[in-house]
Amino acid sequence: MASGYGAIPTAVITSQQESAAGQPEASSKWPLLRRPRTPKKSTQIGLALLILVSAGALLFLQNEIFERIKRPLPIHSDEYHYIPIDISHLFNNIAAGPGADFDPHYHSHFAAEHLPTTSFTYDGVKFILPTNWSDGQPDNVIPHGETIHLKDSTYIRELHVLYAGDWIDGESGNKFTLNYEDGSSEQVEVSAKNWWTLHWLNQGVIRTPYHYRHDGTKNHNLTMIYHWSAGTRSQSPVVSISLPQAHWPNHFHLFSLSLVPSHTTPRDNKRPPKIPLISIRRQTVTTKWRTIDGVKAYAIELSVVNPLPSRYTRPDGHDDGRLWIKGPFYFELEGDDVRTVQPGMVARIMPGDEAKVKVWVEVIDLKGQTKRTRGRNLATVIVRDTKGMEVYRFGRYDLGFEKEGGLARRLEENTLDTPEWWDDAKFGIFIHWGLYSIPAYAPKGWYAAWYWWWMHKWTNNDNGFWRYHREHYGTDLVYDDFIDMFNPVKFNASEWIDLFAESGAKYFVLVTKHHDGWALFDTKNTTHRSTYHLGPKRDYIRELFDAAKNERPELKRGTYITMPE
């Protein structure tokens, strides 16, 4: 018969002899039929090694389980919630369409044909907008401190608004007040930009190519509605939101308001969750790049969030540290056309907080070559632990690469990112210094650097600049008479630079010329209206920059100049 051990003669199986005890006796000729032998020494060693490996694996699993119990991995979620708030019952102004009078100064209004209707989504947050901008109905509110009561008190981590100021330049401060269930309140301030301007660099999220004057003609300056957001403390649920108080000359117009809630436990809030949560708030393709190991890599910024309420960071809010995201965790991007060159890292994030993580990527095609043109580019966020094990996988995000070398599509919109060093420069010094530093005056809420402009704007007692100048300098002294008074003989560039550095500043920016046309540098043959040709006969910009370059090279140096005179 055939066997797995080879061909065994049938005679061996059938020719067994009975022993005296009547039991069959195994043939001594065929070892296969003998009783099992004692394992060889090599087999014993193998069994011992197997036992040791098994014991080691069990010990590893035990330690891993203990680590998970001691430091549980967060639950991850791709969901990002928002709560649009209906404020239409507060509308008291018409921004577009028939009867519109958005700008009380010039009685002009938005072009309704270019405004989005019904809803608008930005930064992952949805806003409610009018379904028809041309029906002659109010479509925004000029707030006067109204209070919006929420249907259900809610832990809030972000406040988002769509707004525009109705003047043509500058900004104004407007404060929202969040009122909490525990009786406390918090003010968050928006520095509101205006709907159109001749030279504004910060563009709104809703843009129209023109707006209408009161006579129906078009003003072809870019006209905008802006987005603003603020993080809020989530120590207690929000019960209501009080809107800003309107003030002249720049009215704050509110078009829409949405809230981003914290991730919460059941409404009784008596028991905190047992493990932390982790989420990706946003992913931003930047124009920042660096060369890493010979590869031109671009930075994708991820906002990694612990979406639990910040109340869990307080002793009376059950903070035992278990709800913190505790790393380190390493973030990568994986896609058909994206390769991670250098992962980003998060060490820890407390409840209610978030961290910005940079992942440096190369954009490649399927053959491994640098991608030159691209429409959609989907990528998945992979999170790994210190052992390189994948612990999370987030979504499929459209990174929107379209330009050679992986530049973002928003490069076309001229929205370049700040330099990389800026991200870590938490403190800098911006300096206004000029002829306006002699009167050094401005009414509350105004800029002293605009002294020359405003003192000539309205020549009556309603103008605080004009009135101040007459009271302190009389009627004969004109602004340019300050030139002879501007003579800072004690100016020492090295002392300034030492002061900047010792204060902890990482950079400084100096206004080299403001709207009065008075420059602090050698203007060569363009104009002699400067400190180099008149007054002190010194180039203060060169003195300051030379001192910084030679004595404090770690300080970043910047200049600012205003164009219109």
Solvent accessible surface area in square Angstrom, and as a share of the most:
residue,aa,sasa,rsa
1,M,158,0.71
2,A,91,0.70
3,S,44,0.28
4,G,88,0.85
5,Y,173,0.66
6,G,38,0.36
7,A,94,0.73
8,I,31,0.16
9,P,64,0.40
10,T,85,0.49
11,A,64,0.49
12,V,15,0.09
13,I,74,0.38
14,T,100,0.58
15,S,64,0.41
16,Q,80,0.35
17,Q,126,0.56
18,E,126,0.57
19,S,43,0.27
20,A,120,0.93
21,A,86,0.67
22,G,45,0.43
23,Q,114,0.51
24,P,80,0.50
25,E,110,0.49
26,A,53,0.41
27,S,33,0.21
28,S,92,0.59
29,K,151,0.64
30,W,66,0.23
31,P,89,0.56
32,L,92,0.46
33,L,60,0.30
34,R,131,0.48
35,R,214,0.78
36,P,133,0.84
37,R,202,0.74
38,T,113,0.66
39,P,71,0.45
40,K,144,0.61
41,K,154,0.65
42,S,82,0.53
43,T,67,0.39
44,Q,92,0.41
45,I,92,0.47
46,G,37,0.36
47,L,95,0.47
48,A,50,0.39
49,L,102,0.51
50,L,111,0.55
51,I,118,0.60
52,L,121,0.60
53,V,101,0.58
54,S,52,0.33
55,A,55,0.42
56,G,37,0.36
57,A,50,0.39
58,L,123,0.61
59,L,102,0.51
60,F,106,0.44
61,L,93,0.46
62,Q,117,0.52
63,N,77,0.39
64,E,41,0.18
65,I,103,0.52
66,F,118,0.49
67,E,65,0.29
68,R,103,0.38
69,I,111,0.56
70,K,114,0.48
71,R,83,0.30
72,P,19,0.12
73,L,37,0.18
74,P,5,0.03
75,I,93,0.47
76,H,71,0.32
77,S,32,0.20
78,D,86,0.45
79,E,115,0.51
80,Y,52,0.20
81,H,99,0.44
82,Y,79,0.30
83,I,60,0.31
84,P,45,0.28
85,I,21,0.11
86,D,85,0.44
87,I,5,0.03
88,S,60,0.38
89,H,135,0.60
90,L,34,0.17
91,F,39,0.16
92,N,76,0.39
93,N,20,0.10
94,I,31,0.16
95,A,0,0.00
96,A,0,0.00
97,G,16,0.16
98,P,83,0.52
99,G,69,0.66
100,A,15,0.12
101,D,58,0.30
102,F,0,0.00
103,D,0,0.00
104,P,54,0.34
105,H,55,0.25
106,Y,120,0.46
107,H,99,0.44
108,S,5,0.03
109,H,34,0.15
110,F,1,0.00
111,A,0,0.00
112,A,17,0.13
113,E,104,0.47
114,H,78,0.35
115,L,11,0.05
116,P,40,0.25
117,T,67,0.39
118,T,76,0.44
119,S,38,0.24
120,F,41,0.17
121,T,83,0.48
122,Y,91,0.35
123,D,40,0.21
124,G,43,0.42
125,V,0,0.00
126,K,77,0.33
127,F,0,0.00
128,I,74,0.38
129,L,7,0.04
130,P,23,0.15
131,T,105,0.61
132,N,76,0.39
133,W,8,0.03
134,S,58,0.38
135,D,69,0.36
136,G,24,0.24
137,Q,109,0.48
138,P,58,0.36
139,D,4,0.02
140,N,0,0.00
141,V,0,0.00
142,I,27,0.14
143,P,0,0.00
144,H,108,0.48
145,G,25,0.24
146,E,49,0.22
147,T,58,0.34
148,I,9,0.05
149,H,143,0.64
150,L,28,0.14
151,K,197,0.83
152,D,96,0.50
153,S,25,0.16
154,T,31,0.18
155,Y,12,0.04
156,I,1,0.00
157,R,14,0.05
158,E,13,0.06
159,L,0,0.00
160,H,0,0.00
161,V,0,0.00
162,L,0,0.00
163,Y,4,0.02
164,A,0,0.00
165,G,0,0.00
166,D,0,0.00
167,W,47,0.17
168,I,55,0.28
169,D,37,0.19
170,G,28,0.27
171,E,70,0.32
172,S,15,0.10
173,G,38,0.36
174,N,4,0.02
175,K,98,0.41
176,F,0,0.00
177,T,27,0.16
178,L,0,0.00
179,N,37,0.19
180,Y,7,0.03
181,E,92,0.41
182,D,90,0.47
183,G,70,0.67
184,S,40,0.26
185,S,66,0.43
186,E,40,0.18
187,Q,114,0.51
188,V,15,0.09
189,E,96,0.43
190,V,0,0.00
191,S,60,0.39
192,A,0,0.00
193,K,40,0.17
194,N,6,0.03
195,W,0,0.00
196,W,28,0.10
197,T,13,0.08
198,L,137,0.68
199,H,86,0.38
200,W,56,0.20
201,L,167,0.83
202,N,83,0.42
203,Q,77,0.34
204,G,2,0.02
205,V,36,0.20
206,I,8,0.04
207,R,97,0.35
208,T,1,0.01
209,P,66,0.41
210,Y,21,0.08
211,H,3,0.01
212,Y,47,0.18
213,R,100,0.36
214,H,134,0.60
215,D,91,0.47
216,G,46,0.44
217,T,65,0.38
218,K,82,0.35
219,N,15,0.08
220,H,134,0.60
221,N,42,0.21
222,L,69,0.34
223,T,0,0.00
224,M,3,0.01
225,I,1,0.00
226,Y,9,0.03
227,H,38,0.17
228,W,42,0.15
229,S,45,0.29
230,A,20,0.16
231,G,58,0.56
232,T,16,0.09
233,R,80,0.29
234,S,1,0.01
235,Q,37,0.17
236,S,8,0.05
237,P,7,0.04
238,V,0,0.00
239,V,52,0.30
240,S,6,0.04
241,I,0,0.00
242,S,22,0.14
243,L,6,0.03
244,P,3,0.02
245,Q,119,0.53
246,A,26,0.20
247,H,74,0.33
248,W,155,0.54
249,P,18,0.11
250,N,6,0.03
251,H,38,0.17
252,F,2,0.01
253,H,0,0.00
254,L,0,0.00
255,F,1,0.01
256,S,1,0.01
257,L,0,0.00
258,S,0,0.00
259,L,1,0.01
260,V,2,0.01
261,P,26,0.16
262,S,9,0.06
263,H,83,0.37
264,T,56,0.33
265,T,24,0.14
266,P,101,0.63
267,R,128,0.47
268,D,90,0.47
269,N,23,0.12
270,K,154,0.65
271,R,193,0.70
272,P,40,0.25
273,P,32,0.20
274,K,168,0.71
275,I,51,0.26
276,P,1,0.01
277,L,18,0.09
278,I,0,0.00
279,S,7,0.04
280,I,13,0.07
281,R,12,0.04
282,R,70,0.26
283,Q,59,0.26
284,T,45,0.26
285,V,14,0.08
286,T,0,0.00
287,T,20,0.12
288,K,20,0.08
289,W,130,0.46
290,R,82,0.30
291,T,89,0.52
292,I,23,0.12
293,D,139,0.72
294,G,71,0.68
295,V,32,0.18
296,K,100,0.42
297,A,0,0.00
298,Y,4,0.02
299,A,0,0.00
300,I,0,0.00
301,E,16,0.07
302,L,0,0.00
303,S,7,0.05
304,V,0,0.00
305,V,2,0.01
306,N,0,0.00
307,P,19,0.12
308,L,1,0.01
309,P,1,0.01
310,S,13,0.09
311,R,40,0.15
312,Y,2,0.01
313,T,29,0.17
314,R,97,0.35
315,P,128,0.80
316,D,98,0.51
317,G,3,0.02
318,H,84,0.38
319,D,45,0.23
320,D,95,0.49
321,G,16,0.15
322,R,96,0.35
323,L,6,0.03
324,W,67,0.23
325,I,0,0.00
326,K,76,0.32
327,G,19,0.18
328,P,49,0.31
329,F,3,0.01
330,Y,75,0.28
331,F,0,0.00
332,E,42,0.19
333,L,4,0.02
334,E,81,0.36
335,G,19,0.18
336,D,92,0.48
337,D,5,0.03
338,V,7,0.04
339,R,104,0.38
340,T,29,0.17
341,V,30,0.17
342,Q,69,0.31
343,P,57,0.36
344,G,6,0.05
345,M,101,0.45
346,V,5,0.03
347,A,49,0.38
348,R,162,0.59
349,I,5,0.03
350,M,72,0.32
351,P,0,0.00
352,G,24,0.23
353,D,62,0.32
354,E,62,0.28
355,A,31,0.24
356,K,132,0.56
357,V,4,0.02
358,K,43,0.18
359,V,0,0.00
360,W,6,0.02
361,V,0,0.00
362,E,29,0.13
363,V,4,0.02
364,I,29,0.15
365,D,35,0.18
366,L,146,0.73
367,K,177,0.75
368,G,45,0.44
369,Q,116,0.52
370,T,70,0.41
371,K,42,0.18
372,R,152,0.55
373,T,103,0.60
374,R,87,0.32
375,G,46,0.44
376,R,149,0.54
377,N,1,0.01
378,L,55,0.27
379,A,0,0.00
380,T,7,0.04
381,V,0,0.00
382,I,1,0.00
383,V,0,0.00
384,R,66,0.24
385,D,24,0.12
386,T,87,0.51
387,K,129,0.55
388,G,40,0.39
389,M,122,0.54
390,E,76,0.34
391,V,31,0.18
392,Y,10,0.04
393,R,109,0.40
394,F,0,0.00
395,G,27,0.26
396,R,133,0.49
397,Y,36,0.14
398,D,52,0.27
399,L,6,0.03
400,G,0,0.00
401,F,1,0.00
402,E,65,0.29
403,K,77,0.33
404,E,108,0.49
405,G,17,0.16
406,G,1,0.01
407,L,42,0.21
408,A,3,0.02
409,R,118,0.43
410,R,59,0.22
411,L,46,0.23
412,E,114,0.51
413,E,88,0.39
414,N,119,0.61
415,T,51,0.30
416,L,114,0.57
417,D,43,0.22
418,T,63,0.36
419,P,70,0.44
420,E,54,0.24
421,W,92,0.32
422,W,106,0.37
423,D,39,0.20
424,D,114,0.59
425,A,11,0.09
426,K,175,0.74
427,F,94,0.39
428,G,21,0.20
429,I,40,0.20
430,F,103,0.43
431,I,24,0.12
432,H,87,0.39
433,W,38,0.13
434,G,3,0.02
435,L,0,0.00
436,Y,10,0.04
437,S,45,0.29
438,I,53,0.27
439,P,8,0.05
440,A,70,0.55
441,Y,55,0.21
442,A,30,0.23
443,P,33,0.21
444,K,201,0.85
445,G,82,0.78
446,W,77,0.27
447,Y,146,0.55
448,A,35,0.27
449,A,10,0.08
450,W,52,0.18
451,Y,0,0.00
452,W,66,0.23
453,W,94,0.33
454,W,21,0.07
455,M,14,0.06
456,H,104,0.46
457,K,94,0.40
458,W,96,0.34
459,T,94,0.55
460,N,65,0.33
461,N,100,0.51
462,D,136,0.71
463,N,7,0.03
464,G,11,0.11
465,F,3,0.01
466,W,49,0.17
467,R,92,0.34
468,Y,42,0.16
469,H,9,0.04
470,R,108,0.39
471,E,121,0.54
472,H,107,0.48
473,Y,60,0.23
474,G,30,0.29
475,T,96,0.56
476,D,132,0.68
477,L,38,0.19
478,V,87,0.50
479,Y,6,0.02
480,D,61,0.31
481,D,58,0.30
482,F,0,0.00
483,I,20,0.10
484,D,127,0.66
485,M,93,0.41
486,F,9,0.04
487,N,82,0.42
488,P,34,0.21
489,V,107,0.61
490,K,185,0.78
491,F,20,0.08
492,N,64,0.33
493,A,12,0.10
494,S,38,0.24
495,E,110,0.49
496,W,64,0.23
497,I,0,0.00
498,D,50,0.26
499,L,117,0.58
500,F,9,0.04
501,A,21,0.16
502,E,131,0.59
503,S,57,0.37
504,G,37,0.36
505,A,5,0.04
506,K,109,0.46
507,Y,34,0.13
508,F,0,0.00
509,V,28,0.16
510,L,1,0.01
511,V,2,0.01
512,T,8,0.05
513,K,26,0.11
514,H,9,0.04
515,H,14,0.06
516,D,8,0.04
517,G,5,0.05
518,W,5,0.02
519,A,1,0.00
520,L,1,0.01
521,F,55,0.23
522,D,28,0.15
523,T,9,0.05
524,K,135,0.57
525,N,141,0.72
526,T,111,0.65
527,T,61,0.35
528,H,109,0.49
529,R,60,0.22
530,S,0,0.00
531,T,0,0.00
532,Y,93,0.35
533,H,47,0.21
534,L,69,0.34
535,G,32,0.31
536,P,20,0.13
537,K,123,0.52
538,R,67,0.24
539,D,20,0.10
540,Y,1,0.00
541,I,20,0.10
542,R,154,0.56
543,E,55,0.25
544,L,1,0.00
545,F,45,0.19
546,D,63,0.33
547,A,9,0.07
548,A,0,0.00
549,K,127,0.54
550,N,115,0.59
551,E,86,0.39
552,R,65,0.24
553,P,92,0.58
554,E,110,0.49
555,L,3,0.02
556,K,86,0.36
557,R,95,0.35
558,G,19,0.18
559,T,76,0.44
560,Y,92,0.35
561,I,83,0.42
562,T,8,0.05
563,M,146,0.65
564,P,61,0.39
565,E,110,0.49
